[in-house]
């Protein structure tokens, strides 16, 4: 009678979750509410793994694109500053 106890204690509606609600094919042993949390955590892990793959792919696309075209911001700034100082140094030496 855990459902009734939780409803009484929290004052909220409750239901017993079955993992087969989220699985297309489910073994009878896994369809027990005892495994609901485990199945839910595995499903959540797969969703997070897929989201991480998408974030990594997007990050690689952005990084690869900027490095292929002109280099990063600091490399460009450093090379232009170095060129400026070399030009000024040449003018002072003449």
Secondary structure, DSSP 8 states (H G I E B T S, - for coil): -HHHHHHHHH-S------GGGS-SS--TTTTSGGGHHHHHHHHHHHHHHHHHHHHHHHHHHHHHHHHHHT--HHHHHHHHHHHHHHHHHHHHH-
